[in-house]
Amino acid sequence: MLSLTDSIRICSPLSDTRLTFLSQSRSTNRRQLTLVRSRQPRVSCPQRNNICRCSATEQPQRRKHRSGKSDEEKGIDPVGFLSKYGITHKGFAQFLRERYKSLKDLKDEILTRHFSLKEMSSGYELLGMHRNMQHRVDFLEWAPGARYCALIGDFNGWSTTDNCAREGHFGHDDYGYWFIILEDKLRQGEEPDKLYFQQYNYVDDYDKGDTGIAVEEIFKKANDEYWEPGEDRFIKSRYEAAAKLYEEMFGPNGPQTEEELEEMPDAATRYKAWKEQQKTDPASNLPSYDVIDNGKEYDIFNVIGDHESFKKFRTKQPPIAYWLETKKGRNGWLQKYMPALPHGSKYRVYFNTPDGPLERVSAWATFVIPEQALAVHWEPPPEYAYTWKHKQPVKPKSLRIYECHVGISGQEPKVSSFNDFISKVLPHVKEAGYNAIQIIGVVEHKDYFTVGYRVTNFYAVSSRYGTPDDFKRLVDEAHGLGLLVFLEIVHSYAAADEMVGLSLFDGTNDCYFHTGKRGHHKFWGTRMFKYGDPDVLHFLLSNLNWWVEEYHVDGFHFHSLSSMLYTHNGFASFTGDMDEYCNQYVDKDALLYLILANEILHALHPNVITIAEDATLYPGLCDPTSQGGLGFDYFSNLSASEMWLGLLENTPDHEWCMSKIVSTLVGDRQNTNKMLLYAENHNQSISGGRSFAEILIGNSSGKSSLSQESVLRGCSLHKMIRLITSTIGGHAYLNFMGNEFGHPKRVEFPMSSNNFSFSLANRRWDLLENGIHDQLFSFDKDMMDLDKNGRIMSRGLANIHHVNDTTMVISYLRGPNLFVFNFHPANSYETYIIGVEEAGEYQVAINTDEKKYGGRGLLGHDQNVQRTISRRADGMRFSLEVPLPSRSAQVYKLTRILRA
C-alpha cells in the first residue's frame, strides 16, 4: 500500500510520463508473458544495455543483495569495536548482534514505505506548508488519532470548514497523514489557465510564457519541430493503437462482451502464433524487439532490441525546452492570482478527535510565535529572501568551540537578537581565535527560562531572536569569518506543552511519545519520544537534515543522550559494569535512532560533525556504525568540569591530587582523540551554579573586594585549568561565552523567582576594556593561537610522562611542545628536572605567570630558553632543568635539535 506522501510524489506533474511496461504473470501449470508496447511518442530514459531483464517478483531492495557480498565482505562487524578495546563481555556482544539484526529489520521496514533512507530523512520537502508550482499551497500533517483536519487562520477568517482535507485517499491515508490544498484565488477579471497543469516559478522574476504566445502554439511548435513524420500519429488519434491491437488479437468482428469472449490461449502461445504469421513480412513491418524465453525456472525473459533503434532512441533529447516554455514567472502569477496563504499569515491546524476539537501548531511549522500558539507562513518575496554569500569552511583537524546563547549575548538587560549577535559577538569570537561556534537555545521553545532545552517546535528558529532569514544571515556571516556553526539539538525529550508543542498532538497520548510513565521524564516533566515508531523516526531524522539543508549548519551537539538511552533517564547509579549497557533498562530503539542519524547525516553530508553528550559514556559512542559503534565524531567529557568545580569549591589547594586530575582529563585513553574537553560550559553559570571566575575572584564589576594575593591565586588557577584542559586531551575544546575573560557573574534567566529580571541574563563585555579580565582574555587568545599556529590539539595523544602528587607537578609532551604545570600553592622550584626525548633548545611559548596575563613575572628573560642535558629522566634519554614558580605553567617549544 502506498502512503499519502508516496501518492503525492507519484502524482506530481514531473512524473507524468508514459511508461513502457513488461509485465509477467505466473500460474501453477504454465508461464504467461504479456507484452504491451506503448506507441504514444513520449520520452523516457533508455536502458544502457540492449538486453533488459524483468521479473515481477523481483523487488529493488532484493537486487542490492544479489551482489552476493556478505556483511564480512562489506567490512561490517557488529561487535568489531569490542576486540579493539579488549572487551570480552559475552552478554554485551550478544546484545550488539541482536541490535544489528534489529537495525537491518528497521531499514527493511523503512524501505517498504520510502524509496530510500535519504527520502525518509527529507520529510520537510512534503510535510508542513509548501508552495506548489501549480498556483496553490499544499499542506501535509501527520495526526493518526484525528478524524478531521482543517487549516484555520487569518487568511480564511479562522473557519474550520473552508480549508479541510478531502475525503478519500488523497485527503487522509492509512498511516494518518492529512493532505490539504489551498488554491490561489483568481483576481477579478482574470480567466483560468488554459493549460490544466500550468506551472509558475515563484522565485525567479522572469515571465516566460507571458509574452503572448499561447500554450496551443507552443504545443504545435513542439509537434512540428520535435517529432519526426509519423511519430505524432497516435497523438492525433489516441484510440487507434488500442483498436489496432484489438483487431490483431480478435479479428475485425471480435467479441464485444465478456460472454462472447472465448477462452484465450496463454501469452506465449499467442506470441508464437503471431510470429508464425509474420515470418514472411519484410523487416520494416516488424517491431524492433523480440522476446526470448530461455526456459528458466524464475521466469526471466530477455527483450532484444536492434542497435539502430536504440541508437536513434538515445540520441533523441527530451522536449524539456518546450515544457519549460509553458512555465510562467512570478509576475505572471501575481497578475493573475491572489495567494491563498500570503507571506506572514498566521495559522493553526484544527483537528476533530474522539475527545473533541483541538487546535495545534503544525509540527513542521518553520516560524512560530509560541506565546500566542500561532504558526507563521514564511514565504518572503525573492527580492527580500536571504541569499547565501559564503561557502561553508573546510572541516578543521581540531575544534576550538565557542559555546554561546543568542538571547544573553548582549550587555543590555534584554533578549538580544540574531542581528545583535552578528554585530557584536561574531567579531569577538574571531578575534579570540576560535574556529567554531556552538549555539544553544536556537530551536523554538515556549519558555525562555528553560534555556531552549524544552523544545516545542523542532523546525522553527526562536522568533524571540528574529526571523528565519536573520538566522541564515548569522550562519552565513559566521562562515564568512571562517567559523563553523554547530547547533545544540535536543532529541532526547520534548516540552510537555500541548497547543504549541507535540504533547497530545492529535488528541492521543501516543502520537509522538510513549504512553504511561515511560512517556514522561522522571524529573524534568518533559515528554519522551517513541523512537521505535517509523513516523517518529521520519520526523526526527528529517529534522536533522532540515537544519543542514535549510540553514547550512555544520554539525550537532546531541544533548543529554542518557535521558533517551535508558528508561530510567540516566538517573541511576552506574558502576561501570557492562551489564548496565545491555540490560532491560536500555532503550534499543533510541540506540537504533542514533545509529541511523549518524549514518544518514554522514552519508548525505560527509563534512558534518556530530558530538555526543552522554554522562554514562555508552560503549562505542565514537566508533563506526559498521563496527558496532554509534558513529559520533566526538563525545563530551562531562567529568572534567565536575572535577574542576569540586576542587575549587570543596578541596584546599594543597590537597589537589595530580593523578586524579590527569586520569579524569584523559579518561581510559581508548577514545581520547575523539574527546571534547571543557573546563566549564554553560552548566556552571546557567544551571544555578557559579562560574569559575565568580568562585575564584568574586562577582564584582572588575574591582574585586578580595586581597591582591587572592586575586593572583584566582587568575593563576583560571589560566592553568584552561591550559591543561585544552591541551592534554583530544582534538576538541569548548568554552562558554564570557568565560574566556573570567566573567564574574552567573547567568540567571528571567523567571518568577527573580521577578522576571534581566539583570543577570547578559554578558559584561565592558570588562574587556582593562583590568584582570582583559589580561585573562589576552591569555586565552594566545592559548588559542598556540593551537592555531602550532597545531597542538590536532597532533597525536599527549605523552604524559611526569605526574608527581608530592611536588604537584604535571608534565607531558605533544609533538615538539613540552607542557609543565606546577599546581603547588607555595613551593617554587628553581631547577626542576623534566625528561624529554629530543636533545636541543626549548623556548618558552607561553608562560601563565607573565605580567601581561596578570601574573608575577618571576621568570627572567634569560630563562626563556633551556638546553637539554644528557641525563635520563621520566624514562626519557634527555632532560631539562626548568624553573617552576608556584601556581604557574609553561609551554616550551623545541626550536633547535642538537645531535648527541
C-alpha positions in Angstrom: 0.0 0.0 0.0 1.3 3.5 -0.9 1.3 6.1 1.7 -0.1 9.6 1.0 3.4 11.0 0.7 4.3 8.4 -1.9 1.0 9.2 -3.8 1.8 12.9 -3.9 5.2 12.1 -5.3 3.8 9.8 -8.0 1.0 12.2 -8.9 3.5 15.1 -9.3 3.4 16.6 -12.8 7.1 15.9 -13.1 6.3 12.2 -13.1 3.5 12.4 -15.7 5.4 10.3 -18.2 4.0 7.3 -20.2 6.0 4.2 -19.4 6.6 1.1 -21.4 5.7 -1.9 -19.2 6.8 -5.5 -19.5 4.6 -7.4 -17.1 4.7 -11.1 -16.3 2.2 -13.3 -14.6 2.7 -16.8 -13.4 0.3 -19.7 -12.9 0.9 -23.1 -11.4 0.9 -25.0 -14.7 2.2 -22.6 -17.3 4.1 -19.4 -17.7 2.5 -16.5 -19.4 4.1 -13.4 -20.9 2.2 -10.3 -21.7 4.0 -7.8 -23.8 2.5 -4.3 -24.3 4.2 -1.6 -26.2 3.0 2.0 -25.9 3.0 3.7 -29.3 2.4 7.2 -28.0 5.5 9.3 -28.8 6.7 10.1 -25.2 10.2 10.5 -23.9 11.5 8.0 -21.3 15.0 7.1 -20.1 16.7 4.4 -22.3 18.5 1.4 -20.8 22.2 1.4 -21.1 22.2 -2.2 -22.3 20.3 -3.7 -25.2 19.2 -6.6 -23.0 16.5 -5.8 -20.4 15.8 -8.4 -17.7 12.5 -8.1 -15.9 10.8 -10.0 -13.2 7.6 -9.0 -11.5 8.6 -10.8 -8.3 12.0 -9.0 -8.0 12.0 -6.1 -5.6 14.5 -3.2 -5.8 15.9 -3.8 -2.3 16.4 -7.5 -3.1 18.5 -6.6 -6.1 21.0 -5.0 -3.8 21.6 -8.3 -2.1 22.3 -10.1 -5.4 25.8 -8.8 -5.3 26.5 -11.8 -3.2 28.6 -9.9 -0.7 28.2 -10.9 2.9 28.5 -8.5 5.9 32.1 -9.6 6.4 32.9 -8.7 2.8 31.3 -5.3 3.2 33.5 -4.7 6.3 30.6 -4.9 8.7 31.3 -6.4 12.1 28.5 -5.8 14.7 31.0 -6.4 17.6 34.1 -5.0 15.9 35.0 -2.4 18.4 34.9 -4.9 21.3 38.1 -6.6 20.2 39.7 -3.1 19.6 39.3 -2.3 23.3 39.7 -5.8 24.6 36.1 -6.1 25.9 35.1 -9.8 26.3 31.7 -9.4 27.9 29.6 -12.1 26.1 26.2 -10.6 27.1 27.1 -7.2 25.6 28.4 -8.9 22.5 25.2 -10.8 22.0 23.3 -7.5 22.6 25.2 -5.8 19.8 24.5 -8.7 17.4 20.8 -8.5 18.2 20.9 -4.8 17.8 22.5 -5.1 14.4 19.8 -7.5 13.3 17.1 -5.1 14.6 18.8 -2.3 12.6 18.6 -4.3 9.4 15.0 -5.1 10.1 14.3 -1.5 10.8 15.9 -0.4 7.5 13.8 -3.0 5.6 10.7 -1.7 7.2 11.6 1.9 6.3 12.3 0.9 2.7 8.8 -0.6 2.4 7.4 2.9 2.8 10.2 5.1 1.5 12.2 4.9 -1.6 15.5 5.4 0.3 16.9 6.5 3.6 17.6 9.9 2.0 13.9 10.3 1.1 13.0 9.1 4.6 15.1 11.9 6.1 13.7 14.6 3.8 10.1 14.7 5.1 10.3 18.5 5.2 10.1 18.5 1.4 6.5 17.4 1.7 5.2 17.8 5.2 4.2 21.2 6.5 3.3 24.1 4.3 4.8 24.2 0.7 4.2 26.4 -2.3 3.2 24.2 -5.3 4.1 25.4 -8.8 0.5 24.9 -9.9 -0.7 28.1 -8.3 -1.6 26.5 -4.9 -0.2 25.8 -1.4 0.0 22.1 -0.2 -0.2 21.2 3.4 0.6 17.8 4.9 0.4 16.8 8.5 0.7 13.5 10.5 -2.0 13.0 13.0 -3.2 9.4 13.1 -5.6 9.9 16.0 -7.6 12.7 14.4 -10.9 12.2 12.5 -11.0 15.5 10.7 -8.3 18.0 9.8 -8.5 21.6 8.6 -6.4 24.8 8.4 -7.6 27.9 10.2 -6.1 31.3 10.3 -6.4 34.9 9.4 -6.4 34.0 5.7 -9.8 32.3 6.0 -11.3 34.1 9.0 -10.4 31.1 11.2 -13.0 29.0 9.6 -12.9 25.3 10.4 -14.6 24.2 7.2 -13.2 26.4 4.4 -9.8 24.6 4.0 -10.1 21.0 5.1 -8.8 17.6 4.0 -10.8 15.9 1.3 -12.5 12.6 1.8 -10.6 9.6 0.4 -7.1 8.5 -0.1 -5.8 11.9 -1.3 -7.1 13.6 1.8 -6.2 11.1 4.5 -4.3 7.8 4.2 -4.0 4.7 6.4 -0.8 6.0 8.0 -2.5 9.0 9.5 -1.3 11.7 7.1 -3.7 14.6 6.2 -3.4 16.5 2.9 -5.0 19.9 2.3 -4.8 22.0 -0.8 -5.2 25.8 -0.7 -5.9 27.0 -4.2 -4.8 30.5 -5.1 -7.7 32.8 -5.9 -8.2 34.3 -9.4 -8.1 38.1 -9.4 -11.2 39.8 -10.7 -11.4 39.9 -14.5 -8.8 37.1 -15.0 -9.6 33.8 -16.7 -8.3 30.4 -15.6 -5.2 29.0 -17.2 -5.9 27.1 -20.4 -3.2 24.5 -19.5 -4.6 22.3 -16.7 -1.1 21.7 -15.2 0.0 25.3 -15.7 3.1 25.9 -13.5 4.6 29.1 -12.1 8.1 29.9 -10.9 7.6 31.8 -7.7 11.3 32.5 -7.1 12.6 33.8 -10.4 11.2 37.1 -11.7 11.1 36.1 -15.4 7.9 35.9 -17.4 8.5 33.1 -19.9 5.0 32.2 -21.1 3.6 35.6 -20.6 4.9 37.0 -23.9 1.6 36.5 -25.7 2.4 33.0 -27.0 -0.5 30.7 -26.3 0.0 27.2 -24.9 -1.5 25.7 -28.1 1.1 27.5 -30.2 3.9 26.0 -28.0 2.4 22.5 -28.4 2.1 22.9 -32.2 5.7 24.2 -32.3 6.8 21.1 -30.4 4.9 18.8 -32.7 6.3 20.4 -35.8 9.9 20.7 -34.6 10.4 17.8 -32.4 8.5 14.8 -33.7 9.6 13.2 -37.0 7.0 12.5 -39.6 4.6 9.8 -38.4 5.8 9.8 -34.8 2.8 12.0 -33.7 0.3 9.8 -35.5 -1.2 8.4 -32.3 -1.3 11.8 -30.6 -3.9 12.8 -33.2 -5.8 9.6 -32.9 -5.4 8.3 -29.3 -7.6 5.2 -29.8 -6.0 4.0 -33.0 -3.3 1.9 -31.3 -5.8 0.2 -28.9 -8.2 -0.5 -31.8 -5.5 -1.9 -34.0 -4.2 -4.2 -31.2 -7.7 -5.4 -30.5 -8.3 -6.2 -34.2 -5.0 -8.1 -34.4 -6.0 -10.2 -31.4 -9.6 -10.9 -32.2 -10.1 -10.0 -35.9 -12.4 -7.4 -37.4 -15.5 -8.9 -35.9 -14.2 -9.7 -32.5 -16.3 -10.2 -29.3 -18.0 -7.2 -27.9 -18.9 -8.5 -24.5 -17.2 -10.8 -21.9 -19.8 -13.5 -22.7 -18.7 -13.6 -26.3 -15.1 -13.8 -25.3 -13.8 -17.3 -25.5 -11.0 -18.8 -23.5 -7.8 -17.2 -24.6 -4.6 -19.1 -25.1 -1.7 -18.1 -22.9 0.5 -15.2 -23.9 3.4 -17.4 -25.1 1.2 -19.4 -27.4 -0.4 -16.2 -28.9 3.1 -14.7 -29.4 4.4 -17.8 -31.2 1.3 -17.8 -33.5 1.8 -14.2 -34.3 5.5 -14.8 -35.1 4.5 -17.6 -37.5 2.0 -15.3 -39.3 4.6 -12.5 -39.6 7.6 -14.6 -40.7 7.2 -13.7 -44.4 6.7 -9.9 -43.7 9.5 -7.5 -44.6 11.8 -6.4 -41.8 10.4 -2.8 -42.0 7.0 -4.1 -40.8 8.3 -6.0 -37.8 8.8 -4.3 -34.4 12.3 -3.5 -33.2 12.3 -6.1 -30.4 12.0 -9.8 -29.9 11.2 -11.9 -26.8 13.4 -14.8 -25.9 12.4 -17.4 -23.3 15.3 -19.4 -22.0 13.1 -21.7 -20.0 14.5 -20.6 -16.7 12.6 -21.5 -13.5 12.4 -18.0 -12.3 10.6 -16.7 -15.5 13.0 -14.1 -16.7 12.6 -13.1 -20.3 15.1 -11.2 -22.5 13.9 -8.4 -24.7 16.3 -8.0 -27.5 16.3 -4.7 -29.5 18.2 -3.8 -32.7 21.1 -1.4 -32.4 19.8 1.1 -34.9 16.6 1.5 -33.0 18.3 2.0 -29.6 20.9 4.3 -31.1 18.2 6.5 -32.6 16.3 6.5 -29.2 19.4 7.5 -27.3 20.3 10.4 -29.5 16.8 12.0 -29.2 16.8 14.6 -26.5 13.6 15.0 -24.4 11.5 18.1 -25.2 12.2 19.8 -21.9 12.8 23.2 -23.6 9.2 23.2 -24.8 7.9 22.2 -21.4 9.9 25.0 -19.8 8.4 27.5 -22.2 4.9 26.8 -20.9 6.0 27.8 -17.3 5.3 31.3 -16.2 7.1 33.6 -13.9 6.3 35.3 -10.6 5.0 38.4 -12.2 2.5 36.4 -14.3 1.4 34.6 -11.1 0.8 37.8 -9.1 -1.0 39.4 -12.1 -3.5 36.5 -12.3 -3.8 35.2 -8.8 -4.1 36.3 -5.2 -2.0 34.0 -2.9 -4.2 31.6 -0.9 -1.8 31.9 2.0 0.1 35.2 1.9 3.5 35.6 3.4 3.2 36.3 7.1 -0.2 34.7 7.6 -0.9 33.2 11.0 -2.5 29.8 11.2 -3.1 26.7 13.2 -4.2 23.2 12.5 -7.7 22.2 13.6 -8.4 18.6 14.5 -11.6 16.8 15.3 -10.8 13.9 17.7 -12.8 11.3 19.7 -12.4 13.6 22.7 -13.5 16.8 20.9 -12.0 19.5 18.7 -8.3 20.6 19.1 -6.2 23.4 17.7 -2.5 22.8 17.3 0.6 24.5 15.9 1.8 22.3 13.0 4.7 20.0 14.0 6.5 21.0 10.8 6.0 24.8 11.1 9.2 26.8 10.3 8.3 30.0 12.1 6.2 30.1 15.3 5.1 32.7 17.9 4.9 30.4 20.9 3.5 33.0 23.3 0.4 33.1 21.0 0.5 29.5 19.9 0.5 30.6 16.3 2.4 29.4 13.2 3.5 32.0 10.7 3.7 31.2 7.0 7.2 32.2 5.9 7.4 32.8 2.2 9.1 36.2 1.6 9.3 37.6 -1.9 12.5 36.8 -3.8 13.8 40.3 -3.5 13.6 40.1 0.3 14.5 36.4 0.8 18.1 35.9 2.1 20.7 34.7 -0.5 23.8 32.9 0.7 27.1 34.6 0.2 29.8 32.4 1.7 30.8 28.8 1.4 31.0 26.6 4.4 34.5 26.5 5.9 36.7 23.4 5.5 36.4 20.9 8.3 39.3 21.6 10.6 41.5 18.9 12.2 41.0 20.4 15.6 38.0 22.2 17.1 38.1 25.3 19.2 34.4 25.8 20.0 32.9 28.9 21.4 29.6 28.0 23.1 27.0 30.8 23.1 23.4 31.7 23.7 22.0 34.4 21.5 19.5 35.8 24.0 22.0 36.6 26.7 24.8 37.6 24.4 24.2 41.4 24.8 25.2 43.7 27.5 21.8 45.3 27.9 19.2 43.7 30.2 17.1 42.4 27.4 16.7 39.5 24.9 19.3 40.1 22.3 18.6 39.4 18.6 20.4 37.5 15.8 21.4 40.8 14.4 22.9 41.9 17.7 24.9 38.7 17.9 26.2 39.2 14.3 27.5 42.7 15.0 28.9 42.2 18.5 29.7 38.6 19.2 30.9 37.1 15.9 33.8 39.6 15.6 34.8 38.9 19.2 34.8 35.1 18.6 37.0 35.6 15.5 39.4 37.8 17.5 39.6 35.3 20.3 40.9 32.6 17.9 38.1 30.1 18.0 37.1 28.3 14.8 33.6 27.2 15.6 30.5 28.4 17.5 28.0 26.2 19.2 24.6 27.8 19.7 22.2 26.7 22.4 18.6 27.7 22.6 18.0 28.4 18.9 15.3 25.9 18.2 11.9 27.3 19.2 10.8 26.9 22.8 7.9 28.5 24.7 9.6 29.2 28.0 12.7 31.4 27.8 13.9 30.4 31.2 14.4 26.8 30.1 17.4 28.0 28.0 15.9 26.3 25.0 16.1 22.7 26.3 12.3 22.2 26.4 11.7 22.5 22.6 8.2 23.0 21.4 8.7 23.5 17.6 11.6 21.5 16.2 11.7 23.0 12.7 11.5 26.7 13.8 14.1 29.1 14.9 13.2 31.0 18.0 11.1 34.0 17.0 12.3 36.0 20.0 15.7 36.4 18.4 14.5 37.2 14.8 13.2 35.7 11.6 14.5 32.5 9.8 16.3 34.8 7.4 18.1 36.5 10.3 19.4 33.2 11.4 20.5 32.4 7.9 22.5 35.6 7.9 24.1 34.7 11.2 25.3 31.4 9.9 26.4 32.9 6.6 28.4 35.7 8.3 30.0 33.1 10.7 31.0 31.1 7.6 32.5 34.3 6.1 34.7 34.6 9.2 35.8 31.0 8.8 33.7 29.8 11.8 31.8 26.5 11.7 28.3 26.7 13.2 27.1 23.8 15.5 23.6 23.5 16.8 22.8 22.0 20.2 19.9 19.7 19.2 17.6 18.2 21.8 16.1 15.0 20.5 16.3 13.2 23.9 13.0 14.7 25.1 10.5 17.5 24.2 8.4 20.1 26.0 5.1 18.9 27.5 3.2 21.8 26.0 0.1 20.8 24.1 -1.3 23.6 22.0 2.1 24.9 20.8 4.1 21.7 21.3 3.8 18.0 20.4 2.2 16.6 23.5 -1.2 15.1 22.8 -0.8 16.5 19.3 -3.7 14.5 17.8 -5.6 14.1 21.0 -4.0 10.7 21.7 -1.2 10.1 24.2 0.9 8.0 21.9 1.4 10.1 18.8 5.0 11.2 19.1 5.6 9.9 22.7 5.4 6.8 24.8 2.2 6.3 26.8 2.2 6.0 30.6 5.2 6.6 32.8 7.7 5.9 30.1 6.4 8.8 28.1 7.4 11.3 30.8 10.8 12.2 32.1 11.2 11.1 35.7 12.4 14.5 37.0 12.1 17.2 34.3 8.4 17.0 33.4 9.3 16.6 29.7 7.9 14.0 27.1 10.0 11.1 25.9 9.9 10.2 22.2 8.7 6.9 20.8 11.8 6.1 18.8 10.5 2.7 17.6 7.7 4.4 15.5 8.7 4.8 11.8 6.8 8.1 11.6 8.6 9.5 14.7 11.9 8.5 13.1 10.7 10.2 9.9 10.1 13.4 11.9 13.4 13.4 13.9 15.7 12.3 11.1 14.2 14.8 8.7 14.7 17.4 11.4 18.4 16.9 11.5 18.6 17.0 7.7 16.5 20.2 7.7 18.9 22.2 9.7 21.8 21.2 7.5 19.9 21.8 4.2 18.0 24.9 5.1 20.4 26.7 7.4 23.7 25.2 6.4 24.7 24.3 10.0 27.9 22.3 10.1 27.1 19.9 12.9 25.1 19.0 16.0 25.8 18.6 19.7 23.3 15.9 20.8 22.1 17.0 24.3 21.7 14.6 27.2 21.8 11.2 25.5 21.5 9.4 28.8 17.9 10.7 29.1 16.9 8.7 26.0 19.2 5.7 26.1 17.7 4.4 29.4 14.2 4.1 30.6 15.4 5.5 34.0 16.6 8.6 32.0 20.1 8.1 33.3 19.2 8.7 36.9 20.7 5.5 38.2 24.0 4.5 39.9 26.5 3.4 37.3 29.3 1.1 38.4 30.9 0.6 35.0 29.7 -3.0 34.7 28.9 -3.9 31.1 25.6 -5.4 32.1 24.4 -1.8 32.7 24.7 -1.1 29.0 22.6 -4.1 27.8 20.0 -4.8 30.5 16.3 -4.3 30.4 16.6 -0.5 31.1 18.4 0.2 27.8 16.2 1.6 25.1 17.3 -0.3 22.0 15.0 1.9 19.8 16.9 5.0 20.9 20.2 3.4 20.0 18.9 2.5 16.6 17.8 6.1 16.1 21.2 7.4 16.9 22.9 4.9 14.6 20.6 5.9 11.8 21.0 9.6 12.5 24.8 9.3 12.2 24.7 7.1 9.2 22.3 9.3 7.3 24.0 12.6 8.2 27.5 11.4 7.3 26.2 9.8 4.1 24.4 12.9 2.9 26.8 15.5 4.3 30.3 14.0 4.6 31.7 17.0 6.4 29.1 17.2 9.1 30.3 16.8 12.7 28.3 15.1 15.5 29.1 15.4 19.2 27.6 13.1 21.8 26.8 14.3 25.3 26.4 11.2 27.4 27.2 11.1 31.1 27.3 7.3 31.1 29.8 7.1 28.2 28.0 4.3 26.4 30.5 1.9 24.8 31.2 2.6 21.2 29.9 6.2 21.1 32.5 7.3 18.6 33.2 4.0 16.8 31.9 3.5 13.3 28.5 2.0 13.0 29.9 -0.7 10.7 31.9 -1.9 13.7 29.1 -1.8 16.3 29.5 1.8 17.3 27.1 4.7 17.3 29.0 6.7 14.8 29.6 10.1 16.6 32.7 12.2 15.7 33.3 13.4 19.3 32.0 12.9 22.8 31.9 15.3 25.7 33.9 14.5 28.8 31.5 15.7 31.4 33.6 14.6 34.3 36.3 17.2 33.7 34.2 20.2 34.5 32.7 18.4 37.5 36.1 17.6 38.8 37.4 21.2 38.5 34.3 22.5 40.1 34.6 20.1 43.0 38.3 21.0 43.5 37.6 24.7 43.5 34.7 24.6 45.9 35.5 21.7 48.2 39.2 20.9 48.2 42.1 23.1 49.6 44.7 23.8 47.0 47.5 21.8 48.7 45.3 18.7 48.7 44.7 18.5 45.0 45.7 15.2 43.5 47.6 15.3 40.3 46.9 11.7 39.4 43.2 12.2 39.7 43.4 15.4 37.5 45.2 13.5 34.8 43.1 10.4 34.8 39.9 12.5 34.7 41.1 14.6 31.8 42.3 11.7 29.6 39.9 9.0 30.6 40.8 5.5 29.7 42.7 6.8 26.6 40.8 4.4 24.4 38.9 7.3 22.7 40.9 10.3 24.0 41.4 11.5 20.4 37.6 11.8 20.0 37.1 13.6 23.3 35.7 17.1 23.6 37.0 18.7 26.8 36.0 21.8 28.5 36.9 23.3 31.9 33.4 24.9 32.2 30.5 25.2 29.9 27.1 26.8 30.4 26.1 24.4 33.2 28.5 26.2 35.6 26.8 29.5 35.1 23.3 28.8 34.0 22.1 25.8 35.9 22.1 27.6 39.3 25.8 27.4 39.8 28.7 29.8 39.6 31.4 30.4 37.0 35.0 29.6 37.9 35.8 33.3 37.9 33.0 34.0 40.4 34.4 31.4 42.7 38.0 32.5 42.3 37.9 36.3 42.0 34.4 37.2 43.1 31.5 38.7 41.3 32.2 42.4 41.4 32.4 44.5 38.3 36.1 44.5 37.7 37.2 45.8 41.1 37.4 42.7 43.3 36.9 43.1 47.0 39.4 40.2 47.5 43.0 40.8 48.5 45.7 41.0 45.8 47.0 37.6 46.8 43.5 36.0 46.4 43.1 37.7 43.0 46.5 36.5 42.0 45.6 32.9 43.1 42.3 33.1 41.2 43.8 34.3 38.0 46.7 31.8 38.1 44.3 28.8 38.6 41.9 30.1 36.0 44.7 30.2 33.4 46.2 26.9 34.4 42.9 25.0 34.4 42.1 26.2 30.9 45.5 25.5 29.5 45.8 21.9 30.8 42.2 21.1 29.8 42.7 22.4 26.3 46.0 20.6 25.6 46.1 17.3 27.4 43.1 15.6 25.8 41.7 15.1 22.3 41.2 17.2 19.2 38.4 19.4 20.5 38.0 22.1 23.2 34.9 24.2 24.2 34.5 27.4 26.1 31.3 29.1 27.1 30.7 32.7 26.1 32.4 35.1 28.6 34.4 32.6 30.5 37.4 33.3 28.3 37.8 36.6 30.1 36.6 35.4 33.5 33.0 36.6 33.5 32.4 37.4 37.2 28.6 36.8 37.3 26.4 33.8 36.8 23.6 33.7 34.3 20.0 33.7 35.6 17.2 33.8 33.1 14.1 35.9 33.9 11.6 33.8 35.8 9.0 34.2 38.6 11.6 33.6 41.3 13.6 36.7 40.3 10.5 38.8 39.3 11.4 38.2 35.7 14.6 40.3 35.9 17.1 40.5 33.1 19.9 41.9 35.3 21.8 38.6 35.1 20.7 37.5 31.7 23.5 39.2 29.8 27.3 39.4 29.3 29.6 42.1 30.7 31.6 42.9 27.6 32.7 46.2 29.1 35.0 44.3 31.4 37.3 43.8 28.5 38.4 47.4 28.4 41.0 47.0 31.1 42.0 45.2 34.3 42.3 41.5 35.1 39.5 40.5 32.7 41.4 42.0 29.8 44.5 40.1 30.9 42.7 36.8 31.1 41.3 37.4 27.6 44.8 38.1 26.4 46.0 34.8 27.7 43.0 32.9 26.2 43.8 34.4 22.8 47.4 33.3 23.0 46.3 29.9 24.1 44.0 29.6 21.0 46.8 30.9 18.8 49.1 28.2 20.2 46.8 25.6 18.7 46.1 27.6 15.6 49.7 28.1 14.7 51.3 25.1 16.4 48.5 22.5 15.7 48.6 21.3 19.3 45.2 19.5 19.5 45.4 18.1 16.0 48.5 16.1 16.9 48.6 12.6 18.4 47.8 12.0 22.1 49.8 13.6 24.7 52.8 11.6 26.1 52.2 12.1 29.8 55.5 11.2 31.4 55.6 13.1 34.7 52.9 13.1 37.3 54.1 13.8 40.9 51.5 14.1 43.6 54.1 15.3 46.1 55.6 18.2 44.2 52.2 18.7 42.5 53.8 18.9 39.1 52.4 17.5 35.8 54.4 17.4 32.5 53.6 15.9 29.1 54.8 16.1 25.5 52.7 16.8 22.5 54.6 16.9 19.3 57.6 19.3 19.7 55.9 21.0 22.6 56.6 20.4 26.3 53.9 21.3 28.9 54.9 21.8 32.5 52.4 22.6 35.3 53.2 23.4 39.0 49.9 23.4 40.9 51.7 23.7 44.3 50.2 26.8 46.1 53.5 27.7 47.8 56.6 25.8 46.5 58.5 27.1 43.6 61.4 25.1 42.0 64.5 26.8 40.6 65.7 23.7 38.7 63.0 21.1 38.3 64.2 18.1 36.2 61.7 17.1 33.4 62.6 14.4 30.9 62.4 15.0 27.1 63.0 12.7 24.1 64.8 15.1 21.8 68.0 16.9 22.6 68.0 20.5 21.8 67.0 24.0 22.8 63.5 24.6 24.1 62.0 28.1 24.2 59.1 29.3 26.2 56.0 29.8 24.0 53.5 30.6 26.8 54.1 31.4 30.5 51.0 31.8 32.6 53.0 33.9 35.2 53.8 36.7 32.7 52.7 40.2 33.9 50.7 40.8 30.7 48.5 37.8 31.8 48.1 39.1 35.3 51.0 37.1 36.7 54.0 38.0 38.8 56.6 37.8 36.1 59.1 35.8 38.1 60.8 34.2 35.1 63.5 36.4 33.7 64.1 36.9 30.0 67.3 34.9 30.2 65.3 31.9 31.4 63.1 31.7 28.3 65.5 29.3 26.5 66.5 26.0 28.1 69.0 23.5 26.7 68.8 19.8 27.4 71.3 17.9 29.5 72.5 14.2 28.9 70.6 12.8 31.9 67.8 10.3 31.8 64.6 11.3 33.5 61.0 10.1 33.3 62.0 7.3 31.0 63.5 9.8 28.5 67.0 10.0 27.2 67.5 13.6 28.0 66.1 16.2 30.5 65.7 19.8 31.1 66.3 21.8 34.3 63.4 24.3 34.2 62.4 26.9 36.7 58.8 26.4 38.1 57.2 29.3 40.0 54.3 28.2 42.2 50.8 28.1 40.6 52.2 28.5 37.1 52.5 26.7 33.8 54.9 26.9 30.9 54.8 25.7 27.4 58.2 25.0 25.8 58.7 24.5 22.1 61.6 22.6 20.6 63.3 25.3 18.4 66.7 23.7 17.7 67.6 20.0 17.6 71.1 19.1 18.9 72.8 15.9 17.8 74.0 13.8 20.7 
